[in-house]
Structure formats: structure tokens, C-alpha cells
Amino acid sequence: MRNINSIRNRFNNFKNKQIPPPQLETIRNSLLEESTISINYIVLIFGSCIIATLGLLSNSAAVIIGAMIIAPLMLPIRGVAFGALEGNVILFRKGLTAIISGTILAAALAWFIGYFVALPEFGSEIIARSRPTLLDLGIAVAAGGICGYAKVQPKISESLAGTAIAVALMPPICVIGLGLSQLNLQLSTGATILYLTNLLGITLSCMVTFLLTGCTSFKRARKALGWTLAFTAILFIPLSVSFYQLIRQARLETSIRQALLNRTITFQRVVLLNISVNWLTNPPQVRLNVRTKEPVTPTQVTLLEKFLEKEMGRPFTLIFEVGQIEEIRGDSPENLKF
């Protein structure tokens, strides 16, 4: 009986937990300022987008991380979450306007850069952001929780929240623009789903964090929380399908590697360094990085493609990146002169 009363008392304490009004007003004013479109916000959007787009085009993870740290879009997201919970129309409208404006500006700028650079083929960093899964939703939820908690607890560094939240916001927008620049709707659609996943995951997690820390009551926040959960649940379907496909493709890539290495004569004479599959093309492209003493001929590649189609039950395009092996040995002792 004591345990039941103890649990009930803890629940009541949690339910009645409230942030002091002065601190709540400070948080509200700060979020309103962060959610207002300003020159600084526009500059950060342009700067972050340019860095991220060029990093994606050059397939440089380090440059993309640099763009992530700027993280201008994470500020109005917290404003939207807080405004929706409180029913603060002004804060919600300002935050939503900032998010939509920033997203459109970044996508348009990425399209402009992609159109004039006109790469014949996108790298792995771009392709990776067109295949969102449930793992991406988990990352967004975790990052959103850190972001919301950092706003309520001033002792936590804001830069920590910005770094965590930036994992997923600007790069997908840039991929949307890059896909549109080459009329690759499949690429843009995948990146759009990733962006919406991150946006809703972060917003939902911020809402829950604000609610748990006593920024508002559950009764007041119930409607906004329900709508956000509903939209997130809709995305759960394509994310689950993508997650299943990710596992299936990983197994298929392992089978391709084993089939080529163990059941073909060609791969007895070469060293396979790396294998990657681009599943966005039709048929999928299998890129093989090999080292060999002897050249790989087009006839060999054609025979391997036919073998792989028979083994896997579907066609693949093989692309070999060949590096020649050159043996260099030391001189014989009689030729050495000191």
C-alpha cells in the first residue's frame, strides 16, 4: 500500500511540476526572438546551405559537418514546438514562417548551385540522404530532446544542442535542391521524407521535453501533441519500408561479394578493396574497387554481369575501378655498390 501511495505522490508531483512564471516568460521571449526572421538568420541559412551543398557535391563528410554546426533551422523549430504546446499563435506562426522560408531559400540555392555545377553523377554523401529509415527518426528524437532540454536548463551549453540538432536539417534540404537540378525526383523525394522525418522528430521530442520539464500542462498541450504524433505516425510507414529494404540490401550486398569472390575465376586473380551498390539506378550499379596485375576486359565484365543476374535473380551493372599492382623488389647483393 505504501508503494502505491508513493508512486501516486510522485505522479502528482510530476503532474503539478511547473516552471516559475518569470523563468517561463524569459524562455518564451527568447524563443520568440529566435523564431523571428532577421538578417542574421538569412545569412546563416545562405552560409550553411552553400557549405553543405559544396560539401555534398565534393562528397566531403568534413565539410558537411561544418555546415551542420551552423544549424540555423533548429532555433525556430523550438519556437514552433513551444508555441504549439502553449497555444501561442504568434510564436507558432513566426517559427513556422521562419522554417518554411529557410527551407525554400536553401532548396532554391542548392538547386542553383547544382544546376550550374552539373555533376554527371552524385557521390555517396548525397545518395545516403535519399534513403531515410527508422534509424533517422531515432536520431532526430534524441537530438530534439537535447535541444529542448538545453533551452529549459541554462547550464547546458546551447552549442551542444545546436551540434546535436544539426545532424539532420540542412543537408537533406540541399539534396532536395540538387535532385531537382537534375530532375531526379526519386532522390528529391527521399531527401524530402528524411527532412520531414527530422523536422517532426525534433519537434515532437522538443514538445515532450517542454511538457516533462513543466513548461505547460498536459491538458493544454494534449491537442498539439496528438497532431504531431499523428503526422509522425504517417511517416512511420515509409520509414519502416526503407528500414526493411536497408536490411535486405545489406544482405544482398554480402551475397554479391561472396558470389564474386568465391564462385568466379576473375576474382581469383584480383584483390577486392571495396564494393558499393547504388540502388537508385535501374539496374543497380555495383562499383568494385580492385587491384590486379592483369587488366579487366569488357568481356569479363559482361560475363560477370550475366553470372550475377543468374545468381541474384535480377540484373546489375558492374563498374570496375582498377588499380594496377606493380611488384618492386630490392637489387641483388652483387649489384649493390656502396
C-alpha positions, 0 to 999 in steps of 0.5 A: 500500500505504501508503494502505491501511495508513493508512486501516486505522490510522485505522479502528482508531483510530476503532474503539478511540476511547473516552471516559475512564471518569470523563468517561463516568460524569459524562455518564451521571449527568447524563443520568440526572438529566435523564431523571428526572421532577421538578417542574421538568420538569412545569412546563416541559412545562405552560409550553411546551405552553400557549405553543405551543398559544396560539401555534398557535391565534393562528397566531403563528410568534413565539410558537411559537418561544418555546415551542420554546426551552423544549424540555423533551422533548429532555433525556430523549430523550438519556437514552433514546438513551444508555441504549439504546446502553449497555444501561442499563435504568434510564436507558432506562426513566426517559427513556422514562417521562419522554417518554411522560408529557410527551407525554400531559400536553401532548396532554391540555392542548392538547386542553383548551385547544382544546376550550374555545377552539373555533376554527371553523377552524385557521390555517396554523401548525397545518395545516403540522404535519399534513403531515410529509415527508422534509424533517422527518426531515432536520431532526430528524437534524441537530438530534439530532446537535447535541444529542448532540454538545453533551452529549459536548463541554462547550464547546458551549453546551447552549442551542444544542442545546436551540434546535436540538432544539426545532424539532420536539417540542412543537408537533406534540404540541399539534396532536395535542391540538387535532385531537382537540378537534375530532375531526379525526383526519386532522390528529391523525394527521399531527401524530402521524407528524411527532412520531414522525418527530422523536422517532426522528430525534433519537434515532437521530442522538443514538445515532450521535453517542454511538457516533462520539464513543466513548461505547460500542462498536459491538458493544454498541450494534449491537442498539439501533441496528438497532431504531431504524433499523428503526422509522425505516425504517417511517416512511420510507414515509409520509414519502416519500408526503407528500414526493411529494404536497408536490411535486405540490401545489406544482405544482398550486398554480402551475397554479391561479394561472396558470389564474386569472390568465391564462385568466379575465376576473375576474382581469383586473380584480383584483390577486392578493396571495396564494393558499393551498390547504388540502388537508385539506378535501374539496374543497380550499379555495383562499383568494385574497387580492385587491384590486379596485375592483369587488366579487366576486359569488357568481356569479363565484365559482361560475363560477370554481369550475366553470372550475377543476374543468374545468381541474384535473380535480377540484373546489375551493372558492374563498374570496375575501378582498377588499380594496377599492382606493380611488384618492386623488389630490392637489387641483388647483393652483387649489384649493390655498390656502396 
